[in-house]
């Protein structure tokens, strides 16, 4: 049985030989393609359908593969876990399978592109969990609107609030550094110092 990594590689090879294609959540539509593409798709277990006389759709709606043309498009992803099946069609393609990253289809422990994105999304979820809808108990996240990307922290000033807005996409983190560890340490710090928020702010400002 063909491995998921081999499917990534074969699909990447097909798209590299295609002059024009578009990617949606349900299919990849090829505007120009080799005559053996349909046969190759059958080999790797993907269905296809012809659209008109020149276009071919590779159907991916029944698969769990998330495919992105480049890193900029990948940065719009809103969910990643260790079961995610991700292929980024860079010049040196990036795959993420079973919690592991592959560069150019070789396993790597030195590229944290997807792990950092995963940690960023998990940190957003953590902050959302800290949101409090009442003033009955102490809390440090007053409100967090993920749709409008607006985060309001409780301020130490009387009746104060600190409002932060941010871009929709995941930031372009340094791929050589694992930011997930830093975010995990920060989360643990907040848990440990939750009743002494002033000290948390003092520590995090250094």
Secondary structure in CASP SS format (residue, H / E / C, confidence):
PFRMAT SS
TARGET T0000
AUTHOR 0000-0000-0000
METHOD secondary structure of the structure
MODEL  1
X C 1.00
X C 1.00
X C 1.00
X H 1.00
X H 1.00
X H 1.00
X H 1.00
X H 1.00
X H 1.00
X H 1.00
X H 1.00
X H 1.00
X H 1.00
X H 1.00
X H 1.00
X H 1.00
X C 1.00
X C 1.00
X C 1.00
X C 1.00
X E 1.00
X E 1.00
X E 1.00
X C 1.00
X C 1.00
X C 1.00
X E 1.00
X E 1.00
X E 1.00
X E 1.00
X C 1.00
X C 1.00
X C 1.00
X C 1.00
X C 1.00
X C 1.00
X H 1.00
X H 1.00
X H 1.00
X H 1.00
X H 1.00
X H 1.00
X H 1.00
X C 1.00
X C 1.00
X C 1.00
X E 1.00
X E 1.00
X E 1.00
X E 1.00
X E 1.00
X C 1.00
X C 1.00
X C 1.00
X E 1.00
X E 1.00
X E 1.00
X E 1.00
X E 1.00
X C 1.00
X C 1.00
X C 1.00
X C 1.00
X C 1.00
X E 1.00
X E 1.00
X E 1.00
X E 1.00
X C 1.00
X C 1.00
X H 1.00
X H 1.00
X H 1.00
X H 1.00
X C 1.00
X C 1.00
X C 1.00
X C 1.00
X C 1.00
X C 1.00
X C 1.00
X C 1.00
X C 1.00
X C 1.00
X E 1.00
X E 1.00
X E 1.00
X E 1.00
X C 1.00
X C 1.00
X C 1.00
X C 1.00
X C 1.00
X E 1.00
X E 1.00
X E 1.00
X E 1.00
X C 1.00
X C 1.00
X E 1.00
X E 1.00
X E 1.00
X E 1.00
X C 1.00
X C 1.00
X E 1.00
X E 1.00
X E 1.00
X C 1.00
X C 1.00
X C 1.00
X C 1.00
X H 1.00
X H 1.00
X H 1.00
X H 1.00
X H 1.00
X H 1.00
X H 1.00
X H 1.00
X H 1.00
X H 1.00
X H 1.00
X H 1.00
X H 1.00
X H 1.00
X H 1.00
X H 1.00
X H 1.00
X C 1.00
X E 1.00
X C 1.00
X C 1.00
X C 1.00
X C 1.00
X C 1.00
X C 1.00
X C 1.00
X C 1.00
X C 1.00
X E 1.00
X E 1.00
X E 1.00
X E 1.00
X E 1.00
X C 1.00
X C 1.00
X C 1.00
X C 1.00
X E 1.00
X E 1.00
X E 1.00
X E 1.00
X E 1.00
X C 1.00
X C 1.00
X C 1.00
X C 1.00
X C 1.00
X C 1.00
X E 1.00
X E 1.00
X E 1.00
X E 1.00
X E 1.00
X C 1.00
X C 1.00
X C 1.00
X C 1.00
X C 1.00
X C 1.00
X C 1.00
X C 1.00
X C 1.00
X C 1.00
X C 1.00
X C 1.00
X C 1.00
X H 1.00
X H 1.00
X H 1.00
X H 1.00
X H 1.00
X H 1.00
X H 1.00
X H 1.00
X H 1.00
X H 1.00
X H 1.00
X H 1.00
X H 1.00
X H 1.00
X C 1.00
X C 1.00
X C 1.00
X C 1.00
X H 1.00
X H 1.00
X H 1.00
X H 1.00
X H 1.00
X H 1.00
X H 1.00
X H 1.00
X C 1.00
X C 1.00
END
